[in-house]
Amino acid sequence: MSTFLNIRDMVVVIRGGGDLASGIACRLFESGFRPIMTELEKPKTVRRTVSFSSAVFEKEVVIEGIKGIFEDYPFSKDCSKNYIPVVLDTKEKPFDFIGADVIVDARMLKDLRNDKFPPASLKIGIGPGFDAGVDCDFVIETNRGIDLGRKIENGKPEKDTGIPGIIAGKGAERVFRSPAEGTIIHDCKIGDLLEEGDLIAHIGDLEVRAPFKGKIRGLISEGVFVKKNEKIGDIDPRENVNCFLVSDKARAIGGGVLEAILSHFCVYFKKD
């Protein structure tokens, strides 16, 4: 006789609503879970077209047919909804983690010494900053390579290199940063194919231009205040890249989270 996990009754909370967190949410949703996502009041998400954090500004977004809807307080942890709720988790409006079966920290903060996991039956950390067996149950590797998406039961993932992976010979230059402190104004949109030198955005009187020919894959929301040298977007040298589908990296990490949840909760009993 076997006992199976009723995943529709599980409360799974994903902290963060960026592209990797959203890839995890999509993988879980398609597998039958109904995750809840938490975000900041003004998220600085770059890959907004594949991030449920965009619901904070737009109230409702759809990623690969899966709907994400912003819900304000009071909020109910109802697992029967056929969409992904996106709720705030701030000092002014702290999210109530009580009752969560699984907490996935996908905020990609990389340094969490002063930010501990809330209580839950299963705690999963995404990428650098976590130590499996110490501050969480599992860590999922986020660096590209043979271990991408691997479930780590003891120890830490690879260190953050701070350098984007190489795509078509382009690495660090794929990311563009704010030349000064100020409010960003767009001069293009995600999905646009630009030539080298084309205008991407303005920060005050300063311009941000394309470093090479490529497609704008990410750009933080217009009107957001940014600091000098803060990441504000990225460009992909591949003209045929799809900016509206969950990336292979996010899917692999989502698979690691799914494996961690199922391996932790699914226990099979054999009849003697």
C-alpha positions in Angstrom: 0.0 0.0 0.0 1.3 3.5 -0.8 0.6 6.8 0.7 0.7 9.8 -1.7 1.1 13.5 -1.0 -1.9 15.7 -1.6 0.0 18.6 -3.1 -3.1 20.7 -3.6 -3.4 21.1 0.2 0.2 22.2 0.7 1.1 25.9 1.4 4.2 26.6 -0.6 5.6 30.2 -0.3 8.2 31.5 -2.7 10.0 34.6 -1.5 10.9 36.8 -4.4 9.2 37.2 -7.8 12.1 37.6 -10.2 12.7 35.4 -13.3 14.3 32.5 -11.4 11.6 32.6 -8.7 8.9 32.7 -11.4 10.5 29.8 -13.2 10.2 27.8 -10.0 6.6 28.9 -9.5 5.7 27.8 -13.1 7.3 24.4 -12.6 5.4 23.9 -9.4 2.1 25.2 -10.7 2.3 22.9 -13.7 3.0 20.0 -11.4 -0.2 20.6 -9.4 1.1 22.9 -6.6 -0.5 26.3 -6.0 2.4 28.5 -4.8 2.2 31.9 -3.2 4.8 34.5 -4.1 6.0 37.4 -1.9 7.6 40.6 -3.2 8.7 44.1 -2.3 6.5 47.2 -2.9 8.8 48.4 -5.7 10.6 45.4 -7.2 13.6 46.1 -9.4 13.1 43.1 -11.6 15.0 43.2 -14.9 13.4 40.3 -16.8 9.9 41.6 -16.2 8.1 39.7 -19.0 8.9 36.4 -17.3 8.6 37.6 -13.7 5.4 37.5 -11.5 6.8 40.4 -9.6 5.4 42.6 -12.5 2.0 41.9 -11.0 2.9 44.4 -8.2 2.8 47.2 -10.8 0.4 45.7 -13.4 -1.9 43.9 -11.0 -2.1 40.9 -13.3 0.4 39.2 -15.5 0.5 35.9 -17.6 3.6 33.8 -18.1 3.3 30.8 -20.4 -0.4 30.7 -19.8 -0.1 30.9 -16.0 -1.7 33.9 -14.4 -0.2 35.9 -11.5 -2.5 38.3 -9.6 -1.5 40.9 -7.0 -3.5 40.5 -3.8 -3.5 43.1 -1.1 -4.3 42.5 2.6 -6.1 40.8 4.2 -4.8 37.7 2.4 -5.9 34.1 2.7 -3.5 31.2 2.0 -6.1 29.4 -0.2 -4.5 26.6 -2.2 -7.5 26.1 -4.4 -6.9 29.2 -6.6 -6.2 28.6 -10.2 -3.6 31.4 -10.4 -0.5 32.4 -8.5 -1.1 35.1 -5.8 1.6 37.8 -5.5 1.6 39.5 -2.1 3.7 42.1 -0.3 6.3 41.2 2.3 7.6 44.5 3.7 8.2 46.1 7.1 4.9 47.9 6.8 3.0 44.8 5.5 4.9 41.7 6.7 3.7 38.4 5.2 2.4 35.8 7.7 4.5 32.7 7.1 2.7 30.7 9.8 1.2 27.6 8.4 3.6 27.3 5.4 4.6 23.8 4.6 7.4 24.9 2.3 9.3 28.1 2.1 11.6 28.7 -1.0 13.9 31.7 -0.7 14.5 32.8 -4.2 15.3 36.5 -3.6 18.9 36.0 -4.7 20.2 38.2 -2.0 23.5 36.2 -1.8 24.1 37.3 1.8 21.5 36.4 4.3 23.4 36.5 7.6 20.8 38.9 9.1 17.8 37.4 7.4 16.9 33.9 8.8 14.3 31.5 7.4 10.8 31.7 8.9 9.6 28.4 10.4 8.3 25.8 8.0 8.4 22.0 7.5 10.7 22.3 4.5 13.1 25.2 3.8 14.8 25.5 0.4 17.4 28.1 -0.4 18.2 29.2 -4.0 21.8 29.9 -4.8 24.7 31.5 -2.9 24.1 32.6 0.7 22.7 29.3 2.0 24.2 26.3 3.8 22.1 23.1 3.5 21.8 21.4 6.8 22.6 24.6 8.7 20.1 27.3 7.8 17.9 25.3 5.5 17.1 21.8 4.4 18.2 22.0 0.8 20.0 24.4 -1.5 19.5 24.5 -5.2 22.6 25.2 -7.4 22.1 28.3 -9.7 25.5 28.5 -11.5 25.5 27.2 -15.0 27.2 24.0 -15.7 26.7 20.3 -14.9 25.4 21.0 -11.4 22.8 23.6 -12.5 19.5 22.8 -10.7 21.2 20.1 -8.5 19.6 19.5 -5.0 22.3 20.0 -2.3 21.6 18.2 1.0 24.7 19.2 2.9 26.9 22.2 2.3 26.9 25.3 0.2 26.4 25.9 -3.6 29.1 27.5 -5.8 30.1 31.0 -5.0 28.6 33.9 -6.9 31.1 34.9 -9.6 29.4 38.2 -10.3 30.0 37.6 -14.0 27.1 36.6 -16.3 27.5 33.4 -18.3 28.9 33.6 -21.8 26.3 33.8 -24.6 27.5 34.0 -28.2 30.9 35.3 -26.9 29.4 38.0 -24.7 29.6 38.0 -20.9 29.8 40.9 -18.5 29.0 43.3 -21.3 25.5 41.8 -21.6 24.5 43.7 -18.5 24.0 47.4 -18.5 24.1 49.5 -15.3 22.9 52.9 -14.3 25.5 55.6 -15.0 24.2 57.7 -12.1 21.6 57.9 -9.4 18.2 58.9 -10.6 14.9 57.8 -12.2 15.0 55.6 -15.3 13.1 56.6 -18.4 12.8 54.0 -21.2 13.8 54.6 -24.8 13.0 51.1 -25.9 11.1 48.0 -24.7 11.9 44.4 -23.9 12.0 42.4 -27.1 13.4 45.2 -29.2 16.3 44.4 -31.5 18.9 47.2 -31.3 22.0 48.0 -33.2 25.2 48.9 -31.4 24.9 52.4 -30.0 21.1 52.6 -30.0 19.5 54.3 -27.1 18.2 52.1 -24.3 17.3 54.5 -21.5 17.9 57.8 -19.8 18.9 58.4 -16.2 18.5 62.1 -15.8 20.5 63.7 -18.6 22.7 60.6 -19.0 22.1 58.0 -21.7 22.4 54.3 -21.7 23.2 52.8 -25.1 23.5 49.3 -26.5 27.1 48.0 -26.2 26.5 45.7 -29.3 23.8 44.5 -31.6 21.3 42.4 -29.7 17.8 42.0 -28.3 16.7 43.7 -25.1 15.9 40.8 -22.8 15.4 42.7 -19.5 14.8 46.3 -18.4 13.6 47.4 -15.0 10.3 49.3 -14.7 10.1 52.8 -15.9 10.0 55.5 -13.2 11.9 53.4 -10.7 14.6 55.2 -8.7 18.0 53.5 -9.1 21.5 53.9 -7.6 24.7 54.5 -9.6 26.1 51.3 -11.1 22.9 49.4 -10.3 21.9 46.7 -12.8 19.0 48.1 -14.9 18.8 45.6 -17.8 20.5 43.1 -20.1 20.9 42.6 -23.8 21.2 39.2 -25.6 23.4 38.9 -28.7 21.1 36.2 -30.2 18.5 37.7 -32.5 16.2 34.7 -32.1 16.1 34.6 -28.3 12.5 34.6 -26.8 12.1 37.2 -24.1 8.6 35.9 -23.1 9.4 32.3 -22.2 10.8 30.9 -18.9 14.6 30.4 -19.4 16.3 27.0 -19.5 18.1 28.0 -16.3 15.0 28.9 -14.4 13.3 25.6 -15.5 16.3 23.6 -14.3 16.3 25.3 -10.9 12.5 24.8 -10.7 13.1 21.1 -11.3 15.6 21.0 -8.4 13.0 22.6 -6.1 10.3 20.1 -7.3 12.7 17.2 -6.6 13.5 18.6 -3.1 9.8 18.9 -2.2 8.8 15.5 -3.4 11.9 13.7 -1.9 11.1 15.3 1.4 7.3 14.7 1.6 6.6 11.6 -0.5 7.2 8.5 1.6 6.1 5.1 0.4 5.1 2.3 2.7 5.3 -1.3 1.6 2.7 -3.7 2.9 4.4 -6.6 4.7 
